[in-house]
Amino acid sequence: MSTCIFCRIAAGEIPATILHQDDEVVAFSDLTPQAPFHALVIPKRHVSTLNDLASADDALVGRLVRVGATLAQERGYGVRGYRTVFNCNADAGQSVFHVHLHVLAGRSLTWPPG
């Protein structure tokens, strides 16, 4: 999708601080971090929301989560803790309609979230 900002980041058309990249996913630093460490992990293929995932995407979702966990662990947050969040649609806070996993760490995170 040429107008999707995350598709354009994945394609290298928009600069980002890339933290991980492989054949299926890209991870990059959030431009408006909500914690000292705040990464977004996205599929390279455009999927608008979690509602648009099919059972054939189960391995892709697992890949997003594993990459997020690896990023947090590599930065020393594995023991202290980190949060992973998927938002689905506007009322949940999704502002870019391309599935993405937030990985937040480096400060105490309260519950429930906002």
N, C-alpha and C positions, 0 to 999 in steps of 0.2 A: 504494500500500500504506500504509494509515493507521498501522501500527505501525513502519514503517521510518523510522529517524531521519533518513536522508538524503532520503527523500521528503518528510518534514515540513520539513526545511530548505529544500528546493527550492520547497515550497509557501508558504514564509514563515511557517509555524506555529511554528518554533523559531528564535530569533535566532542569527545567525552573522555573522562579518565577511565579507561578500560582496565578492569581488575581481572577479568577472565574472558576467554573466548575459545570456543571449540565449534564443531560442525553444527551443533544444535542450539547453543545458548550463548548469550553475551551478558556479562555482569559489568556494571559501571557505578561510579560514585553518584549519589543523588545530588542534584544541583542545590537543593534546599534541605540539607541534612537536618534530621530531627534528633540526632544523637551523634556523638563523636565519630562513630562509624555508622554509615548509612549507605548501603549498596542496594542497587536494583538488579535483579536477575531476570532476564527476559528470554523467551524463545525467539530465535531468529525468524521463524515463520510467524506471520501475523495471526493472532487469535485475539479477538476483541475483549472478551470477558471469560471468566470461569464457566459461565453458562454455555459457552460455545465449544468447550472441550468435549471430545468424544472418548469412548473407552480406548480407542486406538492411541490416545494421547497420554495414557497413564504413565508410560515410561518417561515421557517428556516432563510431566509434572514432577515425577521422582527425580529427574535430572536437575530441575530447577532447585529443588529442596537440597539435594546433595551438594550442588555447587555453592549454594548459600551457606550451608553448614561448614563446608571446607574453607570458604573465605573467612568466616568468623573464627574458626579454629586456628587458621594460619596467622591471624592477628592477635592471638592470645585470649580470645573471649570464650573458648570452649568450656572452661571450668567455671569462670565467673558468671557467664550467661549471656545470651543474646535472644532477640525476638525475631521471628519470621512472620510476615503478614501478607496475605493476599486480600485486596479489597475488590469487591464485585459490585459495580455500578455506582452511580452518583451518591446515593444515600449512604453508602459505606465508605465514601471518600475517594473512589476511583476517579481520577481526573484525566488520565491518559488511557484511552481505550485500546490497550494492547496488554494482555496478561503480563503481570510483573509481580515478583516476590520482593518485598522489602526485607532487608536484613539490618537490624539495628542493634548496636552494642556500645559499650563504653560509658554508660551511666545507668543508674537505677531506673527501671521502667515500671511505672505504676500500673495497677489493674483495678478496675477496668480501664481500658484506653478511652480516650475522649469521645 
